[in-house]
């Protein structure tokens, strides 16, 4: 009897032990002992934080920021520009709403200014040398803000000094074709003064083209047809409306390239090698001066000569003629000439960038870079302080969450306030030259908000394909300003849309040229970039740009009354940018959709086939390898997309996701080739480098074809076409190779 | 009584249950269900695996590999070269000892060959055109292996065809100074044939320098003084000793650059743009032919004219004279001339690289790249098959562990067998052009083993500073071949050492030029690289290189009998390379010690100050910014080293270590600047680009100083000196910036 009891007890004991073992193994979670959980635990975008940020971004605060920022002119390197550097540093070091750290980086850069002692003048001079008529030297002080010593006289930055005098001609936009037309009309251009209008070609190119034809000096004005929907009277223009008043003059840089002119490819620190002024290329070759349309009317409406072509006519209220010289029956004698006296000076000045950072909690070596330039021509309320006002509000909201301990982003967020952008994207370019490798290796994306609001109709985004999806995601979730209950996305798509073979109807993103500080990031460093703003309803205005652009009328009141009363569009831009920043900094999987490049490549390819195919065939150049390369890219990008989807379904390891994110982040770099365009400055991106033609296709290929097609070219020019084709093929194949599973050869 | 029993039973049951729970929780390891534990669990170098690999690498197998590899000549693109491609693929796809995958990549490259129908000849021709004397057209068949159709005739690859004939002169090494000396001696060089000896300057440069002085054709020979410690008789040379027999001729590429000549910067795939032959620069401008010293003796020892300078004398057994023409009292009449008839042909040929990969278990997107070229001039037992034999044994041992499931490296290991290296590092260069971005972003280091054993005295390593420490660590743990119980390290330090301010006496690493396939990796891609081999005891021989280099006498028996009987030096190289591979692929913290760059920078700086300081001061150029930049680098590198040490004491998160490792891996890239040397081909590394002077300092700076110091230079040349200085300063400052804590601005 004893042994059955013992047996029973034994069995029972064993059963209990076994049960305990099972319970202990499976039911009680093991406590991980090594790395701190917050470091390695996969974080993802916190929708509550996103919601909070969207709600915190305040239109009134943006308005107050703008009021302060645009209170005084803040030209690059001026005392007020320096004050704003301090303002930024103060805000970004604020213990309650500041960032982790902030610092100013100063460069010594070559800027250009009119002389304070001798203002630039444009006079009509009689045969005996007497001044018959003077154009205005400054803009009219209509609001009390256009006077004052800090309102820099209208001038063409980097135009050389000189006093050319000659008969006046009218040269439309001042393109090469425009000057050829004048020659065809039998007009002798040698020694003339050419009056041109803004638009059609870059500022500096007008002077370059003019000089090639022997023109001695150039004037540039803004035509009411281009800027004011034809309106021009004081009652129809600012301060009574949005439009440009008759004395308004657009300032601007007339330098051909971007970056500090003396230190190409080197940061403009004091010790860097500087070019001799004599060896600097890119400055306009002849004296140039911008004037207002009131002055332009006085000149142009008195010109003699043939009628200007229809497309050259504008809205000055008279019939435009070409010259040369004035009509005897007009206001000036036929032998009067125009004297353009420019006294600009080149000066080395200190210009600072201000950088502020929120360190990433998990991947601090991944940067989401957000930039806006700080310097203006005069008050710069729209350009750039609308963007600076948004920048300050964004950093305040994020900084507040940071300082409260509520949130820290996964990746680092770097805010940048660029200096001397107006002179040629100088601050941003010097920054990319100084920190080339560090930025190229670590920057997830660059977000630029220069002018935040051109007008208040709709969002407008320029960017490279990988950023399209995060912009869409962000804007679908934010309410559009204005009546109704549309999202920004749904409003946007009504103004800018395209038919995507993949997605159907979607908003269309523009491409990135060199209009603002994204240029060195996309073209020199190959970082996926975007530019965000609110803009016009093109069905309501044909204004080339907001009418007071670069004038002394770009003031706080202009924005407050006409551009964005209530500042809801500013707020919309802040929310859009803020949402994009958070998605890029906090999402576990980087929201860069590289497969969206396939559409662009396919579209470029088709355009190349249509536009260049026949010509290439004539020269026995086949686009076959390009077709193959595009297909390979499409396939690899699609396959990568699939692998990402699979991974997203499970609980992937942070290292695995890191490796994948590296592929996404670095894809844009694959399109960079510093040896592709040796005659260009900085441009190295084989898809987005400056294109001479209008067809949207591979720039190196189409530019080379255009050159080779010139009747004067020889076989070397066709060899260059082949080389450019190979460069693109190699880049696309190389890009595809980076998208393959990482351990596949 | 019942209730005490029940209580007792209950307590006992609870105890058992509790015990079971405890056992179940702690004693039984949890099986991870989501990511495989090996993925995120920090791995580190497994010393047992290292030990095993060291023990498995077998000298006999290396010997047998070599026997097979060198059995037949395997010139680039020949059928036997193709056979070896298949051999490699077979070995690397072997189910028991192969890799994860292997693939051949074929390029279409421009090679150069002598004509099979018309061999190149060098004749002495009498005044009536009769051939008085012919040099040998092939090497003597002393072992039975020098005959046969696959033994390519000695020739100068890429030398143009032609039949120049003229009086013979002796031009020493054929340097610019040598030809100037002949001019100073009053010798008319126009239309002559110049006999030069190997050494002193690159092969192709001899022809370039000669042509500049009007020379019509060039002969190149190997002097017994330079290769044989003066010995020259058949009994004293191979097959009776290590030395070069009298008929031996060094072949080689006479092309100036590296990479496929027709496709600079583009991969030589069929569709790539190719230069017109007329537009290819870098080929020797005049017919050139190498000859043996037996033939050279016949020519040189019969020359007329002045005595050659003492330093021009050699060991042919006669007093060298300069010519022009032969001594009347010699073997040939004074009016005889030398005719050099070259019938070389340029041909497009297919040449393959073979790539094999072991995928990393944790960080498959990090590549440890190990390469050796496969193609030879003739049997190539030393060059390159000694290295190929090592490659095969390394991949066998690692592949075996892989296939058994014993081990998988943390990072990926990529084995590469390069084609067409002998013609100008072609296979490796095309590979870097094709996969530029992928390689640059992911390659931890490149290890080159071309010739594994030049001689069996000591290890010899060339490399960039970051790899020094892993080479030291590896070699300290491996026994040196030979008697005694020294480590490879302790033997090495006796032959190559330097006094380091940081470490005291250590072995010295040489720097990387363009002598083998590491060149595109370090100069074009900026990847930390090294070249490993065993080499001579320089106190025992002054041979410029192992005597049968590039001749038909470089055979298996040569290695087996004279170079490394027993193959213990081959095994030592295999172990060294294997240990380095494992340390790079498996160590948690990458063993790249970036702070070791500080010594080099400091040394370059001091050399610049000493050698160039005064000259620069004369031109108001200050080295101050360079001093600051070096100091900044030193400080950041040291600080990073400290942070690494701190991290290594704890249990750091894999992501943290990944971020740090990225900084270490990418440091070398910071020194790359593709715009630094526009007139060079591929060279972009501001520390290691080709230097014209002998002082070890910053090449751009010292080259520019040398050019500027030339009496013919103007102020532009000094501007270039300043630019080069700024380039280095910017690179060092940029490098330092990448070493800062990653979220510091």
Contacts between the chains, C-beta under 8 A, distances in Angstrom:
chain1	res1	chain2	res2	distance
A	9	B	9	7.9
A	12	B	13	7.0
A	13	B	12	7.1
A	13	B	13	7.5
A	13	B	16	5.0
A	16	B	13	5.0
A	16	B	16	4.0
A	16	B	17	4.7
A	16	B	20	6.6
A	17	B	16	4.7
A	17	B	17	7.3
A	17	B	19	6.2
A	17	B	20	4.1
A	17	B	23	7.7
A	18	B	20	6.2
A	19	B	17	6.1
A	19	B	20	6.2
A	20	B	16	6.6
A	20	B	17	4.1
A	20	B	18	6.2
A	20	B	19	6.2
A	20	B	20	2.1
A	20	B	21	4.2
A	20	B	22	7.5
A	20	B	23	7.2
A	20	B	24	6.3
A	21	B	20	4.1
A	21	B	21	7.1
A	21	B	23	5.1
A	21	B	24	3.6
A	21	B	28	7.3
A	22	B	20	7.5
A	22	B	24	6.0
A	23	B	17	7.7
A	23	B	20	7.2
A	23	B	21	5.1
A	23	B	24	6.3
A	24	B	20	6.4
A	24	B	21	3.5
A	24	B	22	6.0
A	24	B	23	6.4
A	24	B	24	2.9
A	24	B	25	3.7
A	24	B	26	7.6
A	25	B	24	3.7
A	25	B	25	6.3
A	25	B	28	5.2
A	25	B	30	7.2
A	26	B	24	7.5
A	28	B	21	7.5
A	28	B	25	5.2
A	30	B	25	7.5
A	30	B	30	5.5
A	34	B	42	8.0
A	34	B	651	4.2
A	35	B	651	6.2
A	35	B	652	7.2
A	35	B	653	4.1
A	35	B	654	8.0
A	36	B	653	7.4
A	39	B	653	4.7
A	39	B	655	6.8
A	39	B	656	6.8
A	40	B	40	7.6
A	40	B	653	4.9
A	40	B	654	7.3
A	40	B	655	6.3
A	100	B	743	7.6
A	101	B	744	7.7
A	101	B	745	6.9
A	103	B	745	5.5
A	265	B	675	5.6
A	266	B	723	7.8
A	266	B	726	5.0
A	266	B	727	7.3
A	266	B	730	5.7
A	267	B	730	6.4
A	271	B	622	7.8
A	271	B	624	7.2
A	271	B	625	3.7
A	271	B	726	7.2
A	271	B	729	6.6
A	272	B	726	4.7
A	272	B	729	7.6
A	272	B	730	7.3
A	273	B	719	7.2
A	273	B	722	4.2
A	273	B	723	4.4
A	273	B	725	6.8
A	273	B	726	3.9
A	275	B	719	7.7
A	276	B	719	6.9
A	279	B	719	7.8
A	355	B	745	5.1
A	357	B	743	6.3
A	357	B	745	5.9
A	359	B	743	3.8
A	360	B	743	6.5
A	362	B	655	6.6
A	363	B	655	6.9
A	363	B	659	7.1
A	364	B	659	7.4
A	364	B	742	5.1
A	364	B	743	3.7
A	365	B	659	4.6
A	365	B	662	6.8
A	365	B	663	7.8
A	365	B	742	3.6
A	365	B	743	7.1
A	412	B	742	7.9
A	412	B	743	5.0
A	414	B	745	7.6
A	433	B	730	7.3
A	434	B	730	7.3
A	434	B	733	7.3
A	434	B	734	7.1
A	434	B	737	7.8
A	435	B	734	6.5
A	435	B	737	5.7
A	436	B	734	6.0
A	437	B	666	7.2
A	437	B	669	6.0
A	437	B	670	4.7
A	437	B	734	5.3
A	437	B	735	7.4
A	437	B	737	7.8
A	437	B	738	5.7
A	438	B	734	6.8
A	438	B	737	5.1
A	438	B	738	4.9
A	441	B	662	7.3
A	441	B	666	5.6
A	441	B	669	7.6
A	441	B	738	7.2
A	442	B	742	7.3
A	622	B	271	7.8
A	624	B	271	7.2
A	625	B	271	3.7
A	650	B	34	6.4
A	651	B	34	4.4
A	651	B	35	6.9
A	652	B	35	6.9
A	653	B	35	4.3
A	653	B	39	5.0
A	653	B	40	4.8
A	654	B	40	7.5
A	654	B	654	7.6
A	654	B	655	5.5
A	655	B	39	6.9
A	655	B	40	6.4
A	655	B	362	6.6
A	655	B	363	6.9
A	655	B	654	5.5
A	655	B	655	6.6
A	655	B	658	6.5
A	656	B	35	7.4
A	656	B	39	6.8
A	658	B	655	6.5
A	658	B	658	6.4
A	659	B	363	7.1
A	659	B	364	7.4
A	659	B	365	4.6
A	662	B	365	6.8
A	662	B	441	7.3
A	663	B	365	7.8
A	666	B	437	7.2
A	666	B	441	5.6
A	669	B	437	6.0
A	669	B	441	7.6
A	670	B	437	4.7
A	674	B	674	4.4
A	674	B	675	6.5
A	675	B	265	5.6
A	675	B	674	6.5
A	678	B	678	7.6
A	719	B	273	7.2
A	719	B	275	7.7
A	719	B	276	6.9
A	719	B	279	7.8
A	722	B	273	4.2
A	723	B	266	7.8
A	723	B	273	4.4
A	725	B	273	6.8
A	726	B	266	5.0
A	726	B	271	7.2
A	726	B	272	4.7
A	726	B	273	3.9
A	727	B	266	7.3
A	729	B	271	6.6
A	729	B	272	7.5
A	730	B	266	5.7
A	730	B	267	6.4
A	730	B	272	7.3
A	730	B	433	7.3
A	730	B	434	7.3
A	733	B	434	7.3
A	734	B	434	7.1
A	734	B	435	6.6
A	734	B	436	6.0
A	734	B	437	5.3
A	734	B	438	6.9
A	735	B	437	7.4
A	737	B	434	7.8
A	737	B	435	5.7
A	737	B	437	7.8
A	737	B	438	5.1
A	738	B	437	5.7
A	738	B	438	4.9
A	738	B	441	7.2
A	742	B	364	5.1
A	742	B	365	3.7
A	742	B	412	7.9
A	742	B	442	7.3
A	743	B	100	7.6
A	743	B	357	6.3
A	743	B	359	3.8
A	743	B	360	6.5
A	743	B	364	3.7
A	743	B	365	7.1
A	743	B	412	5.0
A	744	B	101	7.7
A	745	B	101	6.9
A	745	B	103	5.5
A	745	B	355	5.0
A	745	B	357	5.8
A	745	B	414	7.6
